[in-house]
Amino acid sequence: MNMTVVPPCCGLAPSSRLILEVEGGEHAEGGWERSRDAHLTAQGDHILRLSNPDVMTKLPGVPTRLAQEVTR
């Protein structure tokens, strides 16, 4: 899987139109995020959000989750 870092997203897999967001508690779905998400979704992109604690405590499952999303 080829991931490219694209601000303000954490990662992007262009061939699958998957955008990865790894977020901490400070990201509470602000207005700018909702607007950006609506735009990206309208373009055909899918946004996968993982929390920092989930990534840190369940790291072995992250590649599996990414693979599931890429192949959906």
C-alpha positions as CSV (number, residue, x, y, z in Angstrom):
1,M,0.0,0.0,0.0
2,N,1.4,3.4,-1.0
3,M,0.7,6.1,1.5
4,T,1.5,9.7,0.9
5,V,1.4,12.5,3.6
6,V,-1.0,15.2,2.5
7,P,-1.7,18.0,4.9
8,P,-4.1,18.5,6.6
9,C,-4.6,14.7,6.4
10,C,-2.4,12.2,8.1
11,G,-2.1,10.0,5.0
12,L,-3.6,9.3,1.6
13,A,-3.8,6.2,-0.5
14,P,-4.7,7.7,-3.9
15,S,-5.6,4.5,-5.7
16,S,-8.2,3.6,-3.1
17,R,-9.3,7.2,-2.4
18,L,-8.7,6.5,1.3
19,I,-7.7,9.3,3.6
20,L,-6.3,8.4,7.0
21,E,-6.8,10.7,10.0
22,V,-5.1,9.9,13.3
23,E,-6.5,12.2,15.9
24,G,-6.1,13.2,19.5
25,G,-8.7,14.6,21.8
26,E,-8.2,18.1,20.5
27,H,-9.9,17.2,17.2
28,A,-13.5,17.3,18.1
29,E,-14.9,17.5,14.6
30,G,-14.6,21.2,14.3
31,G,-16.6,23.1,11.6
32,W,-13.6,23.3,9.3
33,E,-13.2,19.5,9.5
34,R,-16.9,18.9,8.7
35,S,-16.6,21.2,5.7
36,R,-13.4,19.6,4.5
37,D,-14.9,16.1,5.0
38,A,-18.0,17.0,3.0
39,H,-15.9,18.3,0.1
40,L,-13.6,15.2,0.2
41,T,-16.6,12.8,0.4
42,A,-18.2,14.6,-2.5
43,Q,-15.0,14.0,-4.5
44,G,-15.3,10.2,-3.8
45,D,-12.8,10.0,-1.0
46,H,-13.3,7.8,2.1
47,I,-12.0,9.1,5.5
48,L,-10.8,6.6,8.1
49,R,-10.4,8.1,11.5
50,L,-8.4,6.4,14.2
51,S,-7.7,7.9,17.6
52,N,-4.2,8.3,19.0
53,P,-5.0,6.0,21.9
54,D,-6.3,3.3,19.6
55,V,-3.2,3.5,17.4
56,M,-0.9,3.4,20.4
57,T,-2.6,0.5,22.2
58,K,-3.8,-1.5,19.3
59,L,-0.9,-0.9,16.8
60,P,-0.8,-4.5,15.5
61,G,-4.4,-4.2,14.3
62,V,-3.8,-0.9,12.4
63,P,-2.4,-2.4,9.2
64,T,-5.2,-4.9,9.1
65,R,-7.8,-2.1,9.4
66,L,-6.1,-0.2,6.7
67,A,-6.1,-3.2,4.4
68,Q,-9.8,-3.8,5.1
69,E,-10.6,-0.2,4.1
70,V,-8.4,-0.2,1.0
71,T,-10.1,-3.3,-0.3
72,R,-13.7,-2.3,0.5
